[in-house]
């Protein structure tokens, strides 16, 4: 939410002939919001209750789609 407000403020402040600082701030806020959206979408969550003596092995391998 704060990034959205910062981006809107920067877009209002930038004007023709003014410093490129506000344009840079708006662009950086936009990129950061997009990065956060993408990283939230790529997150995988798994919850498993283990009993005493059980273990869980996690491997990061790719499987061919086919």
PDB file of N, CA, C, O and CB in Angstrom:
ATOM      1  N   UNK A   1       0.820  -1.188   0.000  1.00  0.00           N
ATOM      2  CA  UNK A   1       0.000   0.000   0.000  1.00  0.00           C
ATOM      3  C   UNK A   1       0.869   1.258   0.000  1.00  0.00           C
ATOM      4  O   UNK A   1       0.579   2.230  -0.698  1.00  0.00           O
ATOM      5  CB  UNK A   1      -0.936  -0.006   1.203  1.00  0.00           C
ATOM      6  N   UNK A   2       1.921   1.221   0.782  1.00  0.00           N
ATOM      7  CA  UNK A   2       2.812   2.374   0.841  1.00  0.00           C
ATOM      8  C   UNK A   2       3.491   2.606  -0.507  1.00  0.00           C
ATOM      9  O   UNK A   2       3.679   3.746  -0.930  1.00  0.00           O
ATOM     10  CB  UNK A   2       3.865   2.180   1.939  1.00  0.00           C
ATOM     11  N   UNK A   3       3.858   1.508  -1.178  1.00  0.00           N
ATOM     12  CA  UNK A   3       4.477   1.661  -2.496  1.00  0.00           C
ATOM     13  C   UNK A   3       3.508   2.271  -3.497  1.00  0.00           C
ATOM     14  O   UNK A   3       3.906   3.093  -4.323  1.00  0.00           O
ATOM     15  CB  UNK A   3       4.973   0.312  -3.011  1.00  0.00           C
ATOM     16  N   UNK A   4       2.237   1.879  -3.432  1.00  0.00           N
ATOM     17  CA  UNK A   4       1.233   2.434  -4.339  1.00  0.00           C
ATOM     18  C   UNK A   4       1.090   3.931  -4.115  1.00  0.00           C
ATOM     19  O   UNK A   4       1.036   4.703  -5.072  1.00  0.00           O
ATOM     20  CB  UNK A   4      -0.123   1.733  -4.146  1.00  0.00           C
ATOM     21  N   UNK A   5       1.027   4.343  -2.850  1.00  0.00           N
ATOM     22  CA  UNK A   5       0.921   5.764  -2.531  1.00  0.00           C
ATOM     23  C   UNK A   5       2.151   6.543  -3.003  1.00  0.00           C
ATOM     24  O   UNK A   5       2.032   7.644  -3.541  1.00  0.00           O
ATOM     25  CB  UNK A   5       0.730   5.951  -1.028  1.00  0.00           C
ATOM     26  N   UNK A   6       3.326   5.961  -2.796  1.00  0.00           N
ATOM     27  CA  UNK A   6       4.561   6.612  -3.229  1.00  0.00           C
ATOM     28  C   UNK A   6       4.587   6.748  -4.750  1.00  0.00           C
ATOM     29  O   UNK A   6       5.004   7.778  -5.282  1.00  0.00           O
ATOM     30  CB  UNK A   6       5.791   5.821  -2.741  1.00  0.00           C
ATOM     31  N   UNK A   7       4.140   5.705  -5.442  1.00  0.00           N
ATOM     32  CA  UNK A   7       4.122   5.761  -6.900  1.00  0.00           C
ATOM     33  C   UNK A   7       3.149   6.830  -7.398  1.00  0.00           C
ATOM     34  O   UNK A   7       3.466   7.571  -8.328  1.00  0.00           O
ATOM     35  CB  UNK A   7       3.746   4.394  -7.479  1.00  0.00           C
ATOM     36  N   UNK A   8       1.980   6.913  -6.791  1.00  0.00           N
ATOM     37  CA  UNK A   8       1.001   7.937  -7.190  1.00  0.00           C
ATOM     38  C   UNK A   8       1.521   9.343  -6.925  1.00  0.00           C
ATOM     39  O   UNK A   8       1.363  10.238  -7.756  1.00  0.00           O
ATOM     40  CB  UNK A   8      -0.320   7.730  -6.448  1.00  0.00           C
ATOM     41  N   UNK A   9       2.143   9.534  -5.762  1.00  0.00           N
ATOM     42  CA  UNK A   9       2.712  10.841  -5.426  1.00  0.00           C
ATOM     43  C   UNK A   9       3.784  11.228  -6.441  1.00  0.00           C
ATOM     44  O   UNK A   9       3.818  12.362  -6.918  1.00  0.00           O
ATOM     45  CB  UNK A   9       3.305  10.827  -3.999  1.00  0.00           C
ATOM     46  N   UNK A  10       4.652  10.282  -6.763  1.00  0.00           N
ATOM     47  CA  UNK A  10       5.735  10.574  -7.706  1.00  0.00           C
ATOM     48  C   UNK A  10       5.182  10.886  -9.093  1.00  0.00           C
ATOM     49  O   UNK A  10       5.695  11.768  -9.780  1.00  0.00           O
ATOM     50  CB  UNK A  10       6.713   9.392  -7.783  1.00  0.00           C
ATOM     51  N   UNK A  11       4.133  10.164  -9.511  1.00  0.00           N
ATOM     52  CA  UNK A  11       3.557  10.435 -10.824  1.00  0.00           C
ATOM     53  C   UNK A  11       2.904  11.813 -10.876  1.00  0.00           C
ATOM     54  O   UNK A  11       2.924  12.473 -11.915  1.00  0.00           O
ATOM     55  CB  UNK A  11       2.537   9.360 -11.182  1.00  0.00           C
ATOM     56  N   UNK A  12       2.323  12.249  -9.755  1.00  0.00           N
ATOM     57  CA  UNK A  12       1.730  13.593  -9.707  1.00  0.00           C
ATOM     58  C   UNK A  12       2.801  14.675  -9.715  1.00  0.00           C
ATOM     59  O   UNK A  12       2.610  15.743 -10.297  1.00  0.00           O
ATOM     60  CB  UNK A  12       0.849  13.745  -8.462  1.00  0.00           C
ATOM     61  N   UNK A  13       3.934  14.393  -9.063  1.00  0.00           N
ATOM     62  CA  UNK A  13       4.986  15.411  -8.928  1.00  0.00           C
ATOM     63  C   UNK A  13       5.814  15.582 -10.191  1.00  0.00           C
ATOM     64  O   UNK A  13       6.354  16.660 -10.441  1.00  0.00           O
ATOM     65  CB  UNK A  13       5.899  15.058  -7.781  1.00  0.00           C
ATOM     66  N   UNK A  14       5.915  14.531 -10.984  1.00  0.00           N
ATOM     67  CA  UNK A  14       6.759  14.677 -12.185  1.00  0.00           C
ATOM     68  C   UNK A  14       6.024  15.527 -13.217  1.00  0.00           C
ATOM     69  O   UNK A  14       4.834  15.339 -13.468  1.00  0.00           O
ATOM     70  CB  UNK A  14       7.127  13.279 -12.789  1.00  0.00           C
ATOM     71  N   UNK A  15       6.736  16.434 -13.786  1.00  0.00           N
ATOM     72  CA  UNK A  15       6.180  17.337 -14.793  1.00  0.00           C
ATOM     73  C   UNK A  15       7.211  17.508 -15.897  1.00  0.00           C
ATOM     74  O   UNK A  15       8.394  17.221 -15.718  1.00  0.00           O
ATOM     75  CB  UNK A  15       5.787  18.719 -14.170  1.00  0.00           C
ATOM     76  N   UNK A  16       6.745  17.972 -17.016  1.00  0.00           N
ATOM     77  CA  UNK A  16       7.666  18.234 -18.119  1.00  0.00           C
ATOM     78  C   UNK A  16       8.681  19.278 -17.687  1.00  0.00           C
ATOM     79  O   UNK A  16       8.318  20.307 -17.118  1.00  0.00           O
ATOM     80  CB  UNK A  16       6.904  18.702 -19.383  1.00  0.00           C
ATOM     81  N   UNK A  17       9.928  19.019 -17.951  1.00  0.00           N
ATOM     82  CA  UNK A  17      10.979  19.978 -17.636  1.00  0.00           C
ATOM     83  C   UNK A  17      11.483  19.905 -16.213  1.00  0.00           C
ATOM     84  O   UNK A  17      12.449  20.586 -15.868  1.00  0.00           O
ATOM     85  CB  UNK A  17      10.495  21.341 -17.900  1.00  0.00           C
ATOM     86  N   UNK A  18      10.848  19.088 -15.370  1.00  0.00           N
ATOM     87  CA  UNK A  18      11.312  18.988 -13.992  1.00  0.00           C
ATOM     88  C   UNK A  18      12.381  17.903 -13.888  1.00  0.00           C
ATOM     89  O   UNK A  18      12.688  17.214 -14.861  1.00  0.00           O
ATOM     90  CB  UNK A  18      10.133  18.687 -13.034  1.00  0.00           C
ATOM     91  N   UNK A  19      12.918  17.773 -12.731  1.00  0.00           N
ATOM     92  CA  UNK A  19      13.965  16.785 -12.491  1.00  0.00           C
ATOM     93  C   UNK A  19      13.432  15.383 -12.749  1.00  0.00           C
ATOM     94  O   UNK A  19      12.249  15.117 -12.536  1.00  0.00           O
ATOM     95  CB  UNK A  19      14.505  16.900 -11.053  1.00  0.00           C
ATOM     96  N   UNK A  20      14.287  14.501 -13.199  1.00  0.00           N
ATOM     97  CA  UNK A  20      13.894  13.122 -13.450  1.00  0.00           C
ATOM     98  C   UNK A  20      13.807  12.294 -12.180  1.00  0.00           C
ATOM     99  O   UNK A  20      13.543  11.093 -12.232  1.00  0.00           O
ATOM    100  CB  UNK A  20      14.860  12.484 -14.398  1.00  0.00           C
ATOM    101  N   UNK A  21      14.029  12.934 -11.040  1.00  0.00           N
ATOM    102  CA  UNK A  21      14.006  12.210  -9.770  1.00  0.00           C
ATOM    103  C   UNK A  21      12.647  11.576  -9.501  1.00  0.00           C
ATOM    104  O   UNK A  21      12.581  10.411  -9.107  1.00  0.00           O
ATOM    105  CB  UNK A  21      14.372  13.145  -8.629  1.00  0.00           C
ATOM    106  N   UNK A  22      11.563  12.318  -9.708  1.00  0.00           N
ATOM    107  CA  UNK A  22      10.230  11.771  -9.424  1.00  0.00           C
ATOM    108  C   UNK A  22       9.868  10.657 -10.397  1.00  0.00           C
ATOM    109  O   UNK A  22       9.172   9.710 -10.030  1.00  0.00           O
ATOM    110  CB  UNK A  22       9.174  12.879  -9.486  1.00  0.00           C
ATOM    111  N   UNK A  23      10.334  10.766 -11.622  1.00  0.00           N
ATOM    112  CA  UNK A  23      10.115   9.695 -12.589  1.00  0.00           C
ATOM    113  C   UNK A  23      10.840   8.435 -12.138  1.00  0.00           C
ATOM    114  O   UNK A  23      10.296   7.334 -12.228  1.00  0.00           O
ATOM    115  CB  UNK A  23      10.592  10.120 -13.995  1.00  0.00           C
ATOM    116  N   UNK A  24      12.055   8.595 -11.657  1.00  0.00           N
ATOM    117  CA  UNK A  24      12.829   7.455 -11.168  1.00  0.00           C
ATOM    118  C   UNK A  24      12.170   6.829  -9.943  1.00  0.00           C
ATOM    119  O   UNK A  24      12.132   5.605  -9.816  1.00  0.00           O
ATOM    120  CB  UNK A  24      14.260   7.886 -10.834  1.00  0.00           C
ATOM    121  N   UNK A  25      11.654   7.659  -9.043  1.00  0.00           N
ATOM    122  CA  UNK A  25      10.976   7.141  -7.855  1.00  0.00           C
ATOM    123  C   UNK A  25       9.725   6.360  -8.251  1.00  0.00           C
ATOM    124  O   UNK A  25       9.478   5.276  -7.723  1.00  0.00           O
ATOM    125  CB  UNK A  25      10.608   8.292  -6.896  1.00  0.00           C
ATOM    126  N   UNK A  26       8.942   6.899  -9.168  1.00  0.00           N
ATOM    127  CA  UNK A  26       7.727   6.213  -9.623  1.00  0.00           C
ATOM    128  C   UNK A  26       8.081   4.893 -10.294  1.00  0.00           C
ATOM    129  O   UNK A  26       7.418   3.884 -10.054  1.00  0.00           O
ATOM    130  CB  UNK A  26       6.927   7.105 -10.594  1.00  0.00           C
ATOM    131  N   UNK A  27       9.102   4.884 -11.121  1.00  0.00           N
ATOM    132  CA  UNK A  27       9.507   3.671 -11.817  1.00  0.00           C
ATOM    133  C   UNK A  27      10.031   2.625 -10.841  1.00  0.00           C
ATOM    134  O   UNK A  27       9.712   1.444 -10.978  1.00  0.00           O
ATOM    135  CB  UNK A  27      10.568   3.990 -12.863  1.00  0.00           C
ATOM    136  N   UNK A  28      10.829   3.036  -9.861  1.00  0.00           N
ATOM    137  CA  UNK A  28      11.361   2.106  -8.867  1.00  0.00           C
ATOM    138  C   UNK A  28      10.234   1.508  -8.022  1.00  0.00           C
ATOM    139  O   UNK A  28      10.253   0.312  -7.731  1.00  0.00           O
ATOM    140  CB  UNK A  28      12.385   2.816  -7.962  1.00  0.00           C
ATOM    141  N   UNK A  29       9.263   2.315  -7.629  1.00  0.00           N
ATOM    142  CA  UNK A  29       8.132   1.813  -6.847  1.00  0.00           C
ATOM    143  C   UNK A  29       7.312   0.817  -7.668  1.00  0.00           C
ATOM    144  O   UNK A  29       6.863  -0.203  -7.144  1.00  0.00           O
ATOM    145  CB  UNK A  29       7.238   2.982  -6.376  1.00  0.00           C
ATOM    146  N   UNK A  30       7.121   1.112  -8.943  1.00  0.00           N
ATOM    147  CA  UNK A  30       6.393   0.203  -9.826  1.00  0.00           C
ATOM    148  C   UNK A  30       7.119  -1.136  -9.948  1.00  0.00           C
ATOM    149  O   UNK A  30       6.500  -2.194  -9.829  1.00  0.00           O
ATOM    150  CB  UNK A  30       6.213   0.836 -11.212  1.00  0.00           C
ATOM    151  N   UNK A  31       8.426  -1.089 -10.184  1.00  0.00           N
ATOM    152  CA  UNK A  31       9.193  -2.325 -10.316  1.00  0.00           C
ATOM    153  C   UNK A  31       9.185  -3.142  -9.035  1.00  0.00           C
ATOM    154  O   UNK A  31       9.095  -4.369  -9.087  1.00  0.00           O
ATOM    155  CB  UNK A  31      10.618  -2.014 -10.714  1.00  0.00           C
ATOM    156  N   UNK A  32       9.276  -2.489  -7.894  1.00  0.00           N
ATOM    157  CA  UNK A  32       9.264  -3.198  -6.622  1.00  0.00           C
ATOM    158  C   UNK A  32       7.914  -3.861  -6.369  1.00  0.00           C
ATOM    159  O   UNK A  32       7.859  -4.983  -5.866  1.00  0.00           O
ATOM    160  CB  UNK A  32       9.601  -2.244  -5.483  1.00  0.00           C
ATOM    161  N   UNK A  33       6.825  -3.175  -6.713  1.00  0.00           N
ATOM    162  CA  UNK A  33       5.492  -3.782  -6.563  1.00  0.00           C
ATOM    163  C   UNK A  33       5.348  -4.991  -7.473  1.00  0.00           C
ATOM    164  O   UNK A  33       4.805  -6.013  -7.053  1.00  0.00           O
ATOM    165  CB  UNK A  33       4.384  -2.755  -6.874  1.00  0.00           C
ATOM    166  N   UNK A  34       5.824  -4.899  -8.712  1.00  0.00           N
ATOM    167  CA  UNK A  34       5.745  -6.029  -9.644  1.00  0.00           C
ATOM    168  C   UNK A  34       6.571  -7.209  -9.147  1.00  0.00           C
ATOM    169  O   UNK A  34       6.139  -8.357  -9.248  1.00  0.00           O
ATOM    170  CB  UNK A  34       6.222  -5.608 -11.040  1.00  0.00           C
ATOM    171  N   UNK A  35       7.751  -6.933  -8.613  1.00  0.00           N
ATOM    172  CA  UNK A  35       8.606  -7.993  -8.077  1.00  0.00           C
ATOM    173  C   UNK A  35       7.923  -8.707  -6.911  1.00  0.00           C
ATOM    174  O   UNK A  35       7.955  -9.935  -6.826  1.00  0.00           O
ATOM    175  CB  UNK A  35       9.958  -7.416  -7.625  1.00  0.00           C
ATOM    176  N   UNK A  36       7.311  -7.945  -6.021  1.00  0.00           N
ATOM    177  CA  UNK A  36       6.609  -8.551  -4.885  1.00  0.00           C
ATOM    178  C   UNK A  36       5.443  -9.413  -5.338  1.00  0.00           C
ATOM    179  O   UNK A  36       5.230 -10.495  -4.790  1.00  0.00           O
ATOM    180  CB  UNK A  36       6.110  -7.472  -3.936  1.00  0.00           C
ATOM    181  N   UNK A  37       4.681  -8.954  -6.332  1.00  0.00           N
ATOM    182  CA  UNK A  37       3.572  -9.749  -6.861  1.00  0.00           C
ATOM    183  C   UNK A  37       4.075 -11.063  -7.438  1.00  0.00           C
ATOM    184  O   UNK A  37       3.495 -12.121  -7.192  1.00  0.00           O
ATOM    185  CB  UNK A  37       2.808  -8.963  -7.931  1.00  0.00           C
ATOM    186  N   UNK A  38       5.145 -10.991  -8.201  1.00  0.00           N
ATOM    187  CA  UNK A  38       5.689 -12.190  -8.829  1.00  0.00           C
ATOM    188  C   UNK A  38       6.243 -13.162  -7.791  1.00  0.00           C
ATOM    189  O   UNK A  38       6.035 -14.370  -7.912  1.00  0.00           O
ATOM    190  CB  UNK A  38       6.780 -11.813  -9.826  1.00  0.00           C
ATOM    191  N   UNK A  39       6.940 -12.664  -6.779  1.00  0.00           N
ATOM    192  CA  UNK A  39       7.519 -13.557  -5.777  1.00  0.00           C
ATOM    193  C   UNK A  39       6.433 -14.191  -4.911  1.00  0.00           C
ATOM    194  O   UNK A  39       6.603 -15.328  -4.470  1.00  0.00           O
ATOM    195  CB  UNK A  39       8.515 -12.795  -4.896  1.00  0.00           C
ATOM    196  N   UNK A  40       5.324 -13.498  -4.653  1.00  0.00           N
ATOM    197  CA  UNK A  40       4.221 -14.095  -3.902  1.00  0.00           C
ATOM    198  C   UNK A  40       3.576 -15.215  -4.707  1.00  0.00           C
ATOM    199  O   UNK A  40       3.174 -16.230  -4.139  1.00  0.00           O
ATOM    200  CB  UNK A  40       3.173 -13.028  -3.536  1.00  0.00           C
ATOM    201  N   UNK A  41       3.472 -15.046  -6.002  1.00  0.00           N
ATOM    202  CA  UNK A  41       2.849 -16.042  -6.866  1.00  0.00           C
ATOM    203  C   UNK A  41       3.705 -17.305  -6.951  1.00  0.00           C
ATOM    204  O   UNK A  41       3.161 -18.400  -7.094  1.00  0.00           O
ATOM    205  CB  UNK A  41       2.620 -15.464  -8.265  1.00  0.00           C
ATOM    206  N   UNK A  42       5.032 -17.178  -6.868  1.00  0.00           N
ATOM    207  CA  UNK A  42       5.934 -18.311  -7.008  1.00  0.00           C
ATOM    208  C   UNK A  42       6.143 -19.080  -5.700  1.00  0.00           C
ATOM    209  O   UNK A  42       6.826 -20.104  -5.698  1.00  0.00           O
ATOM    210  CB  UNK A  42       7.260 -17.833  -7.529  1.00  0.00           C
ATOM    211  N   UNK A  43       5.579 -18.614  -4.607  1.00  0.00           N
ATOM    212  CA  UNK A  43       5.778 -19.255  -3.319  1.00  0.00           C
ATOM    213  C   UNK A  43       4.916 -20.516  -3.210  1.00  0.00           C
ATOM    214  O   UNK A  43       3.723 -20.496  -3.510  1.00  0.00           O
ATOM    215  CB  UNK A  43       5.452 -18.277  -2.178  1.00  0.00           C
ATOM    216  N   UNK A  44       5.542 -21.604  -2.779  1.00  0.00           N
ATOM    217  CA  UNK A  44       4.835 -22.857  -2.575  1.00  0.00           C
ATOM    218  C   UNK A  44       4.858 -23.158  -1.083  1.00  0.00           C
ATOM    219  O   UNK A  44       5.903 -23.096  -0.436  1.00  0.00           O
ATOM    220  CB  UNK A  44       5.475 -24.023  -3.406  1.00  0.00           C
ATOM    221  N   UNK A  45       3.702 -23.480  -0.558  1.00  0.00           N
ATOM    222  CA  UNK A  45       3.604 -23.737   0.871  1.00  0.00           C
ATOM    223  C   UNK A  45       3.058 -25.144   1.100  1.00  0.00           C
ATOM    224  O   UNK A  45       2.091 -25.550   0.455  1.00  0.00           O
ATOM    225  CB  UNK A  45       2.707 -22.681   1.560  1.00  0.00           C
ATOM    226  N   UNK A  46       3.668 -25.875   2.003  1.00  0.00           N
ATOM    227  CA  UNK A  46       3.234 -27.221   2.334  1.00  0.00           C
ATOM    228  C   UNK A  46       3.323 -27.388   3.842  1.00  0.00           C
ATOM    229  O   UNK A  46       4.336 -27.056   4.458  1.00  0.00           O
ATOM    230  CB  UNK A  46       4.088 -28.293   1.595  1.00  0.00           C
ATOM    231  N   UNK A  47       2.270 -27.898   4.418  1.00  0.00           N
ATOM    232  CA  UNK A  47       2.281 -28.158   5.856  1.00  0.00           C
ATOM    233  C   UNK A  47       2.010 -29.640   6.059  1.00  0.00           C
ATOM    234  O   UNK A  47       1.047 -30.193   5.528  1.00  0.00           O
ATOM    235  CB  UNK A  47       1.222 -27.275   6.614  1.00  0.00           C
ATOM    236  N   UNK A  48       2.866 -30.260   6.824  1.00  0.00           N
ATOM    237  CA  UNK A  48       2.742 -31.687   7.081  1.00  0.00           C
ATOM    238  C   UNK A  48       3.013 -31.922   8.561  1.00  0.00           C
ATOM    239  O   UNK A  48       4.026 -31.469   9.093  1.00  0.00           O
ATOM    240  CB  UNK A  48       3.721 -32.517   6.184  1.00  0.00           C
ATOM    241  N   UNK A  49       2.108 -32.629   9.219  1.00  0.00           N
ATOM    242  CA  UNK A  49       2.294 -32.951  10.639  1.00  0.00           C
ATOM    243  C   UNK A  49       3.049 -34.272  10.715  1.00  0.00           C
ATOM    244  O   UNK A  49       2.613 -35.283  10.164  1.00  0.00           O
ATOM    245  CB  UNK A  49       0.913 -33.036  11.405  1.00  0.00           C
ATOM    246  N   UNK A  50       4.177 -34.251  11.401  1.00  0.00           N
ATOM    247  CA  UNK A  50       5.000 -35.450  11.537  1.00  0.00           C
ATOM    248  C   UNK A  50       4.834 -36.034  12.925  1.00  0.00           C
ATOM    249  O   UNK A  50       4.754 -35.316  13.922  1.00  0.00           O
ATOM    250  CB  UNK A  50       6.482 -35.135  11.260  1.00  0.00           C
ATOM    251  N   UNK A  51       4.784 -37.332  12.964  1.00  0.00           N
ATOM    252  CA  UNK A  51       4.748 -38.024  14.253  1.00  0.00           C
ATOM    253  C   UNK A  51       6.173 -38.262  14.718  1.00  0.00           C
ATOM    254  O   UNK A  51       7.100 -38.216  13.909  1.00  0.00           O
ATOM    255  CB  UNK A  51       3.966 -39.368  14.154  1.00  0.00           C
ATOM    256  N   UNK A  52       6.364 -38.515  15.993  1.00  0.00           N
ATOM    257  CA  UNK A  52       7.721 -38.763  16.503  1.00  0.00           C
ATOM    258  C   UNK A  52       8.406 -39.882  15.713  1.00  0.00           C
ATOM    259  O   UNK A  52       7.826 -40.944  15.488  1.00  0.00           O
ATOM    260  CB  UNK A  52       7.674 -39.128  18.006  1.00  0.00           C
ATOM    261  N   UNK A  53       9.642 -39.627  15.298  1.00  0.00           N
ATOM    262  CA  UNK A  53      10.411 -40.603  14.551  1.00  0.00           C
ATOM    263  C   UNK A  53      10.294 -40.440  13.042  1.00  0.00           C
ATOM    264  O   UNK A  53      11.106 -41.006  12.310  1.00  0.00           O
ATOM    265  CB  UNK A  53       9.981 -41.973  14.937  1.00  0.00           C
ATOM    266  N   UNK A  54       9.317 -39.690  12.552  1.00  0.00           N
ATOM    267  CA  UNK A  54       9.165 -39.476  11.116  1.00  0.00           C
ATOM    268  C   UNK A  54      10.048 -38.315  10.666  1.00  0.00           C
ATOM    269  O   UNK A  54      10.389 -37.435  11.457  1.00  0.00           O
ATOM    270  CB  UNK A  54       7.686 -39.203  10.756  1.00  0.00           C
ATOM    271  N   UNK A  55      10.405 -38.326   9.408  1.00  0.00           N
ATOM    272  CA  UNK A  55      11.202 -37.230   8.858  1.00  0.00           C
ATOM    273  C   UNK A  55      10.657 -36.855   7.486  1.00  0.00           C
ATOM    274  O   UNK A  55       9.887 -37.601   6.881  1.00  0.00           O
ATOM    275  CB  UNK A  55      12.707 -37.622   8.764  1.00  0.00           C
ATOM    276  N   UNK A  56      11.060 -35.715   7.020  1.00  0.00           N
ATOM    277  CA  UNK A  56      10.601 -35.193   5.740  1.00  0.00           C
ATOM    278  C   UNK A  56      11.828 -34.810   4.924  1.00  0.00           C
ATOM    279  O   UNK A  56      12.708 -34.102   5.413  1.00  0.00           O
ATOM    280  CB  UNK A  56       9.640 -33.971   5.929  1.00  0.00           C
ATOM    281  N   UNK A  57      11.886 -35.283   3.673  1.00  0.00           N
ATOM    282  CA  UNK A  57      12.995 -34.963   2.784  1.00  0.00           C
ATOM    283  C   UNK A  57      12.465 -34.050   1.686  1.00  0.00           C
ATOM    284  O   UNK A  57      11.473 -34.365   1.028  1.00  0.00           O
ATOM    285  CB  UNK A  57      13.643 -36.258   2.184  1.00  0.00           C
ATOM    286  N   UNK A  58      13.128 -32.930   1.497  1.00  0.00           N
ATOM    287  CA  UNK A  58      12.734 -31.976   0.465  1.00  0.00           C
ATOM    288  C   UNK A  58      13.856 -31.915  -0.563  1.00  0.00           C
ATOM    289  O   UNK A  58      15.013 -31.673  -0.219  1.00  0.00           O
ATOM    290  CB  UNK A  58      12.439 -30.555   1.072  1.00  0.00           C
ATOM    291  N   UNK A  59      13.509 -32.135  -1.815  1.00  0.00           N
ATOM    292  CA  UNK A  59      14.516 -32.014  -2.874  1.00  0.00           C
ATOM    293  C   UNK A  59      14.008 -31.013  -3.905  1.00  0.00           C
ATOM    294  O   UNK A  59      12.809 -30.915  -4.167  1.00  0.00           O
ATOM    295  CB  UNK A  59      14.818 -33.406  -3.541  1.00  0.00           C
ATOM    296  N   UNK A  60      14.932 -30.289  -4.470  1.00  0.00           N
ATOM    297  CA  UNK A  60      14.609 -29.265  -5.468  1.00  0.00           C
ATOM    298  C   UNK A  60      15.077 -29.755  -6.830  1.00  0.00           C
ATOM    299  O   UNK A  60      16.111 -29.315  -7.333  1.00  0.00           O
ATOM    300  CB  UNK A  60      15.270 -27.891  -5.111  1.00  0.00           C
ATOM    301  N   UNK A  61      14.337 -30.640  -7.409  1.00  0.00           N
ATOM    302  CA  UNK A  61      14.692 -31.156  -8.730  1.00  0.00           C
ATOM    303  C   UNK A  61      13.568 -30.829  -9.694  1.00  0.00           C
ATOM    304  O   UNK A  61      12.421 -30.633  -9.291  1.00  0.00           O
ATOM    305  CB  UNK A  61      14.958 -32.691  -8.688  1.00  0.00           C
ATOM    306  N   UNK A  62      13.903 -30.773 -10.945  1.00  0.00           N
ATOM    307  CA  UNK A  62      12.879 -30.537 -11.953  1.00  0.00           C
ATOM    308  C   UNK A  62      12.518 -31.857 -12.604  1.00  0.00           C
ATOM    309  O   UNK A  62      13.376 -32.709 -12.835  1.00  0.00           O
ATOM    310  CB  UNK A  62      13.357 -29.511 -13.011  1.00  0.00           C
ATOM    311  N   UNK A  63      11.248 -32.012 -12.895  1.00  0.00           N
ATOM    312  CA  UNK A  63      10.781 -33.215 -13.555  1.00  0.00           C
ATOM    313  C   UNK A  63      10.328 -32.827 -14.950  1.00  0.00           C
ATOM    314  O   UNK A  63       9.694 -31.788 -15.137  1.00  0.00           O
ATOM    315  CB  UNK A  63       9.634 -33.903 -12.753  1.00  0.00           C
ATOM    316  N   UNK A  64      10.654 -33.665 -15.933  1.00  0.00           N
ATOM    317  CA  UNK A  64      10.211 -33.333 -17.292  1.00  0.00           C
ATOM    318  C   UNK A  64       8.704 -33.397 -17.412  1.00  0.00           C
ATOM    319  O   UNK A  64       8.060 -34.332 -16.938  1.00  0.00           O
ATOM    320  CB  UNK A  64      10.848 -34.273 -18.307  1.00  0.00           C
ATOM    321  N   UNK A  65       8.152 -32.375 -18.061  1.00  0.00           N
ATOM    322  CA  UNK A  65       6.698 -32.357 -18.294  1.00  0.00           C
ATOM    323  C   UNK A  65       6.431 -33.162 -19.542  1.00  0.00           C
ATOM    324  O   UNK A  65       7.042 -32.925 -20.584  1.00  0.00           O
ATOM    325  CB  UNK A  65       6.139 -30.890 -18.437  1.00  0.00           C
ATOM    326  N   UNK A  66       5.549 -34.086 -19.445  1.00  0.00           N
ATOM    327  CA  UNK A  66       5.337 -34.856 -20.657  1.00  0.00           C
ATOM    328  C   UNK A  66       4.212 -35.728 -20.535  1.00  0.00           C
ATOM    329  O   UNK A  66       3.890 -36.456 -21.474  1.00  0.00           O
ATOM    330  CB  UNK A  66       6.496 -35.633 -21.012  1.00  0.00           C
TER     331      UNK A  66
END
